[in-house]
Structure formats: C-alpha cells, structure tokens
C-alpha cells in the first residue's frame, strides 16, 4: 500500500463512518499532494512540506512509504468492520463519472482541466454534461454552442492517452416531460443525464408523469438528482412524486438512477435509494462536479451504494467505456 492509496482509503472510511466533510477532504487533499512524492521512504518533515499535508496526514505518508499499514488506517478499519470493504472495493473499481461540468456552463474550470483531473484520479472515462439552454442561470448551452463543444471534446481526446472524455449533457426535463435540446443533437451525444430544475414543488401527479415521460425517452441514459432536494444551508424539500412508478419506469427502460454525490444533495435519500434498488434499477454514481477537487466526492456515493447492497454489475460508473457506450446506444 502506497501513501496515496492509504490516504484515499482513510478518506473513504471516514466517509463511511460519517465523519465531517472537512475531515474527509483533508485526506483527499493530502492524497493529491502525495502523488508528487518519489517511491521509497519519506519522513514526516518531508511530507509536511507538501501543500495541504499536516502532522496527521504526514504520519500516514511516512508509515505507508515504508510498507507499513498506517496506525490511523488500521484503527479506522477495525472500527468500520468488514462491511466497509465492500464499499471500498466498489470505489476502487470506479471507471468513470457520468456527470461533470465545465466553465462552458456553470462550472469553474476548463474542459481540459476537468478531464486531466479525472484521469489523475485513475478514471478511464468521464462524461462532460454541461447544462441545456433553458437553465439560463447556469449559462446553459444553446444548440450552436453544444455543436462547438463537441469539437472541443474531440480536441481533448486527440491529446489524451488511456482516457476518453465522452460527450454529454445535463438536459432539463420540461414540464411536459420533453427534453430541453434538439433531437438531432441528443442523438449525437454519448450520454444524456436528464434532471428536473424547475417547478420542483409541483403536485405529485404532474411531477410523476413528467419524470416517467423523461426516463422513457430513448435518448435519456441517467435520471439526475431525482428529488431535487438540498440538505445544507437553507435547504430545499424533496419533490413529491410516485417513486415506485418512476423507478419501475427506469428499470423497464434501462435508465440509470443517479446517486448524486454532491454534499448538499446526497440524492436520492436512503429510503428512495433502497426503493430503486428493489425495483431493479441501474445506477450511476456521479459527482456532479463543477471543479476538479469535487471529483473526490464519488467516495460517498459508493459508500451509499454498498450500504444499499448494490454490486458493480448495477453501477454503470464501474463499467469499461465499451460496455457503457453499448448500453447508452441501446434501442
């Protein structure tokens, strides 16, 4: 076990045990910093010269660098128990992320930086899913801008090795269940994530019909943050809909339900996640990242997936890119 793996494993176990997000982030930050270290023994003074590394994370780096299981990690593993291993194995098997934003819409970083960060985490692929036109507050992409973005994605892939940036969109589900982008363009994209961003407090009947229509659309691959809830700050209650009907439609259509990893979302909530699992749905463990450092958030989603009893066969974000694209090309 090298220092990077040890730090990432600690971050995951802290997430599993419900530790503060700030504490979890400290170990992710240290893991990124530790990537620059040479192979071989590292003392704590050398480790602490790295940006974002403090006394605790430096001790972990020092112990792992000489082939030892860090004391901090051993204690966490004992506390978490064997069930946590399933979650770690799922996260370790992650191949990609179906929901990533760039500065073409409301993200803060260029496409190239998001792709480089995803590859740096060991991903083999990621899907660029900037917003669709009607979400003007997020600078959603018109059809013309999305055509230009397809060219930008091709340019990124021309210089990347052992990594593929897939074309996609986070497309608004309109009130009648239709999608906020041209049919021709949707057909050209590798992955379509469909999300409700408006009229979130609609009555359950219309909301259910709206969501069922969307997940049955042959262009839609993933149902994004299905309840629209926010659980931090002022918060926002989850939308009301017939979850059994929506998840049954997802299972029948082969549309994956997103396990959104943003700390303010954690959507769907646990009861609906179990309901979707029981319905036989596929899932996409997605960060909804708007900056490179947010790509680490996947750990929380894989912990939740493991707690729900899900295996990698039902998590499309653990699939190789060939299998993923065969799935998204389904009739």
N, C-alpha and C positions, 0 to 999 in steps of 0.2 A: 504494500500500500504506500503510494507516494503522498507528499503533503497536500497536493491538490485534491486527490480522492478523499483523504482523511477529513479535510475541511468541508468538502461538499457533503460527505456522509454526516458529519456533525450538524451541518445546517439542516439536512433533511430530518434527522432525528429530533432536533429542536422543534421543527415544524410539526412533526408527528406528535410531540408531547405538548403542543400548544404554547410554546414559548413566545415571547414578544417578537413581533416582526422586526424590530430594530436589532434584537439579538441575533436573529436568523440572518439578517442582512450583513451583519459584521463578519460572519463566517463565509458568506458568499463573496464579499469584497476581498477578504484575505485569500480566498482560493484563486480569484482572478490575479491578485498580485503575485501569488506563489508560482504562477505559470512561468514567470521570468527567471526563476532560480535554476542554477545548474544542477545536474544529477549529482547526488552524493550528500555527505553530512553538511548540515547547516546549523550554526549556533544561533542562540536566541538574539544576540546582538545584531547579527547579520540579517536575521528575519525582520527585526523591528525597524530596520532601515527602509523596508518596503512600505509604500504608501498604503494606509489602511490596516496595517498589522500592529496589534498591541501586544501586551505581555501574554495574554491567554492564548491568542492565536499563534504567537511566536513559539510558545512552548509546544503546541501541537505540531507545528512545522518542524521543529528541532527533533522531536521524538520520531515522527514519521520518516524524516530524512535518513535516519539510521536503521530503518526497517522495523521499528517498534510500533505496536498499536498504541496510539496516544492515550494517556490516562483518562483524559476528558472524554474521548470517544468510548473507551471501554465502560466507563460509568454510565454513559447515555445508553449504550446497547443493553446493559443489564437492566436499566430502568424501563426501557421501551419494550423489551421482551421480543420473542421470535416473530410476532405478527408484523412488526415494523420491517422485517427483512423483505416481506412481500412488496411493500411499498417502495423500498429502496431498489429492489430488482426491477420493478416497473419503470422507475425513473431512469435507472441505468440503461434500460432498453429503449429509451426515447430516441426516435429518429428525426423528429421534426416538430413543427408548430404550425397550426393551420390559421393563426390569427395574429398578424403582425402589421403595425402601422409605420408609416414614414412621414417625412415632412412634406410629402405631396398632399396630405390632408392634415390631420391634427397631431401627427407625431412630431417629435423634436429632432429627429436625426435623418440624414440622407439614406436613401435606399442601400447604398454600398456599405454604410456603417452597420445597418441592421443585419445585412447578410453576413458581413465579416464577424459580427458578434455571435450570430447563430452558429456559424461554422466553428468559431473558437470554443463554443461550449460542447462541441462534438456532434452537433446535428449534421445530418446528411442532406436535409432539405428544410425549407421554411416557405410559407405562403405569404406573399405581400397582399394585404387586404385593406387597402385604404377605403374611405367612405364613399358612398354614392351621392349623386348630385343634390338631392333634397335636404341632406343634412348640411345646410349652409354654414351653421355654426362651426362645423368641423372641416370646412373648406372641401366639401365633397367633390369628387371628380366628375366632370361632365364627360359625355361620350368622347369628345375630342381629346380631352386630357388623358382619359384612360387608354385610348389608342396610343398616345405618346408614351404612356407608362409601359405599355407592352414592349416598345422599342428599348426603353431604359432597362427593363428586366432582361431582355435578350443581351444587352451590352454587358450587364453584370455577369451573366452566365458565361459569356465568352472568355472572361478572365479568371473564373473560379475553377478550382480543381477539387474533386471529391465532395462537391456540394452543388445543389441545384436550388435556385430561387424560383419558386413557382408563381405564376400569375394568378391573381385572385381579386376579390372584392368583399368588403362587408356591405352588403346590399340591404337598404331599408325595405322592410315589409310594409307596404302601404295599407291603408285602411281596408281595402277590398281584398287583401291577400296577394295582390300582384307585386312585382319587384321593380325597384327604382333604377332600372338601367335597360338599355336596348337589348332585345332578344339576341341579335347577332353577336353583340359583344359578350353577353353572358355565355354564349356557346363557344367562344374563343378562349375563355378562361379555364385554368386548370382546376380551381377550387372556388366555390361560391359559399360564403357564410351569409346567412340571412338573419337579420335581427330587427326587433321592434324598437324604435326610438321615439315614437310619437304616440299620443293618446294612450299612455300607459295605464291610465285609470279607467279605461273603457269597461263597460259591463262584461261579465264573463261570457255571455253568449256570442256577441260580436268578436270578442278577442279570440275565443276558441276557433271560430270559423276563419278568422284572419290567419291564425297560425297554422291551422290544418291545411288551408289552401296553399300556403307558402311551402311547407315541408313536403307537400306532394308535387310541387313544381319540379319537373325533371332537371332543371338547372341547379337546384339547391342541393348542396352536399352536407352542410352543417347548420343546425339551428343555434344561433349565437345567444348567449346570456338570456335564457328563456324567460325569466321572471322580471328582468329589468331592475331588480332591487339594488339599493345601495345600503350598506350596513355600517358605514363610518360617517363621521361628521353629522350633518343634519339628517342624513339617511333618506331613503325613499322606500315605501312599502312595495312588496312584490305585486305584479299584475295578477289579476284574478282570471283564471281560465280552467277549463276541464282538462286537467293534466293527463288523466288516463286516455282521453280522446287524442290529445296532441301526441303523446308518446307512442300510442298504438299506431298513429299515422306515420310517425317517424320510423318505427320498426318495419312497417309494411313497405314504406318507400325506400328503405335503406339509407335514410338521412340520419347522420350522427347528431347526437345531443352534445353540445359543448359543455365541458367542465371548465368554466371561466375562472382563471387563477388570480385575477386582479384582487388585491386585498379588500377593496371596497365593494366587491361584487360577490365572490365565492358563490357563484350561481351555476347550477341550481342549488337551493338549500338541501340539507341532508335528506329530508323526507322525500322530496321530489327526485333526488338522485337515486334513492332506493327504488322508487316507483318506476323510473325509467329503466333501471337495471332489470327489474322484474318483468317489464314489458318486452325485454329482449333487444333493446336499442344498442346501436354502436355509439361510441363516444369519442370526442376529440378533446384532449387535454391541452388547452390553449392559454397563452399568457395574455393575449390582447395587449401586447407590449407596445408602448409608444416611445420607448427609449431602450438602448442596448442593455442597460443594467436590469431592466424589468424582465428579461428573458429567463432569469433565475426563478421567477415565480412559479414555473411549472412544478417545482417540488411539492407545493401544497396541493396541486391537483392530483398528482399521483398518489399522495398520501390518502386523499379522499377516495380515489378510485379503489385503492387497496382495501380501505375500510368497508367499501360497498361490495367487496368480493369480486371485483372485475379483474379479468386477466388480459394479457396483451392482445389476444385474438379479437377483443372487442374495443380496443383502443387504437384508433386509426393513426394516432401520432407515434405509435411504436412500429408502424409498418414501413418496410422499404419503399422508396419512391415509386418503383414499378408497380407494386401492389396497390399503393394509394391511387395512382393515376388510372389503373384498371378499374378500381372502384368508382372513381369520380366520372369515368366515361360510361358507366352503366346506362342502359337504355331507360 
